[in-house]
């Protein structure tokens, strides 16, 4: 028996086949080999053709089947992970009315800000746990105001993963987790947020039926089975947005557990059982994959725009792109904790939500031409990235997230020992590294939803820990001193009015 996991990103579609017997991934694939096209008719816009998603997903599935030569009937469940916050609208014939307005599109910012003010911050944060912001609901309001001819055609609205599931099964449904990420879920009443639909003037019938995150969400219809090369009737049994799913892929399900990524941007995703919110809306809270009306499992999401992009910038500009990342780490290792006074604020990739949407730019402070060289720049930058994570995690702690362990994939910045030791040293948490990704998590989710795995523990029995990084006890005070110095410089900038 095998399980198929699919992960729809904005750059590519990834897929994995998981063997139930060995609980190991037997094949992986992704398409396109270059990034998927994102259209931007105006500055700040970002759209993708939904058929582009489907065509690349078909290539992924066909490649996996070609690699493994397994029989289609041996696939017993399909799981879907997808880029969050996008808007897809379909008519009664299940045809997309227009391209999807995806997660990084910012056209609805002012709409969300106005809603937050007029509905009231206490009502929004108390019920939605977020500001309406630039999320799916606000994007739909933009369509209503600016494209009435498209709005009038709407039968159902959905998230990108809902659309993929519809293409597979012909059934239109969504999940509580999905509704929460679109800001359509009222956590106080544990139902669809009628007050927000009414405020925006949306027809309540636009919202699809709710299916479980884990469980049967439909079966492959004849057309989809033919296009994918799979068996008619194969069940779709799991669906979740990419950040909850990435946490799930690391077996992050319980309070005190945190999943982290540090690619171009960084994400810290923690699980809480408390219905709390950040009054300044610097972090976002959504229903986690194992949330239900009886048990609170909330995913608190912190995004840091300026993380690995700084490390990549240094690689390109310090060594004329001739230095490898390993070379950079070796240079940084020669520099003591604190970088001999050099401080780097790594915020050079746009406005930072955790800094209340301030755009500080990247700052190199206390640079001394007689003391500091390239190794200092690298060490201070990697430390600055780790410190930004710590600063954000302090905000998350106010919402009930208390880090005991940080789980991450062994990729990007987490491959740097300097970065890992910095992060462990200032948080006091163990860092566990795993070799997994979102498509593998989606495959395991499909196994739970199909009843093939009887528990989360069984589903993750094949997930192997790559390494554990423990805080170096004798260096904790030195790391903390460096962090407090960094934090004092950051707060001076935040208190300035430009």
C-alpha positions, 0 to 999 in steps of 0.5 A: 500500500502507498499514500500520495502527498501533494504540496501546491506552492506558489513556485512549484507543485511537489509530490511524494509517495509513501510506503505504508509498510516501511513508513518511508518515502519511496519517490519524490518529484516537483514541477515545474523545474523553474518557478511557476509564473506569477502575474502582476498586472499592477505593483503589489498584485500577484495572481496565478492561473489555476489551470497552471497548478493542475497541469503541473500537479498532473506532471508530478503524479505521472512522474511519481508513477513512472519512477516507481511503476506501482499499480494505481490501485495500490494508492490508498489515500491522497493528501493535499497541502497548499499555499495559504490565503489565496482566493479561487472563485468558481461558477456553477460549472466548477470553472474558475472565474478568474485567476487566483489572487494568491497569498502575496498579493497586497491589493486588499490591505486597505480593505482589511484595515478599514474592516478592522477599524469599523468592526472593532479590534476587540470583536475581530481579535476576540472572534477571528483571532486576527485582523481581517488584514489582507487575507482571503475574505478581504481579497473577495471584498476587493473583487466585489468592489472592483470586478462586479461582473466576476463577483456576480458569477460566483457559485462558491469561493475556495482556497487553493487546496479546496480547488485542487480537491474539487478538480480531483473529486468534483466535490466542493468543500473546505475545512475549519482550518482553511476557513480560519486562514481565510478569516472566515471562522469565528473561534468564539462561536465555533462556526462560520463568521457570519458577522464578517460575511454580513459586514462585507456583504457576502452571500453566505452560500458562497462558503462550501460545506465543511469536510474534516481535515483528516477524513474522506473528502471525496473520491477521484472522479473518472476524468481526474483519474484518467488525467492523473493516471490513478484509479477511479475512486481513490479517496482524498483523505487530508487537506491543510494549508502549507504552514499548518501542514509543514508543522504537521510534517514535523509531528508538531501537534501539541502545546509547547512544540514549535516548527521553524523554517529559515529560507528566504524568509523565516517562519515560527509556528507554535501550537497552543491550547489557549484562545489568545491573541496578540492585541497588536496583531503582530502574529497570526492565529489559525486552527491547527490541523488537529483543531476541532470544536471540542479540542483547541489546537491553535497554530500561532504563526510568526513570519520574518521576511528578513532571514536567509535572504540576508545570508544569500545577499552576503554570499553574493556580495562579500565573496562575489558569489565564490564563497560557498555557504560552508566557507561562510560558516567556517569564517563565522566560526572564527568569530566570538559570540557577540561579534566583537560589538557588531550588530546586524538588524536583518530587516531588509526584505520589506515591512515586518508584521512583527514590527507592526508593519515597519520597514527598518531596512537592514542595519549594520551597527557599530562597524569598526574598520580596524576590528571587523572583517567578512567573518564578523559580518557573517557571524553578526548576520546569522546571530541577528537572524537568530535574534529576530526569531527570539524576538518574535518568539517573545511575542508568541509567548504572550499568546500562550506559546512556550517553546520546549522544543523547536523542530525544523527540516535540515535545510537552509539556515538550519544547516549552519551550526552557528545559526543553530547554536545561536538559536538554541542558546538564546531560547533554551530549547532543544532543536530537532532536525528532520529530513521531511517536507510538506508533501511527505506530511500530506502523505502521512495525513492521508494515511490518518484520514484513510484510517490506515494509520490508527494514530499520529504516533503510528503515522510518524513512526518512520520519521527519523531525527537527523540531529539534536542541537542542545543549548550549550549551558556554559555559553547561555549567559554570553548568548543572552548578553549578545541578544539583549544588546541586539534587542536594545538597538532594535528598540531604539530604531522602533522608537524613532519616528522617520 
